[in-house]
């Protein structure tokens, strides 16, 4: 069992930055795929970024955030971070951290993930 807790959300002006953190407890999740998703009310949960380690670190990004967001992990602290720069009003959403046991072609979908945090609100004002 893995428990995930997000932190770092808040209110920021367009063009600003925020850093989200996902802390895991219960067991070491260095072998898990860890993803960030976001969701607006009434919409489906949307893939943002993911990271996995398999001899090397692999990262994946949604086209909408590529070049602005950076995902990284600190295995010693059992955390995964999402650095968000050049934020836009359309980045406003609740951001969720999630973990999956393996990576496959379905890993861009929320259905592929087994564990979820409670979410943290990110609001970008124009």
Secondary structure, DSSP 8 states (H G I E B T S, - for coil): --EEEEE--EEEETT--EEEEEEEESS--TTSEEEEEEE-TTS--EEEEEEEESSSEEEEE-TTTTTTEEEEEETTTTEEEEEE-S--GGG-EEEEEEEES---TTTTSGGG-SEE---EEEEEE-
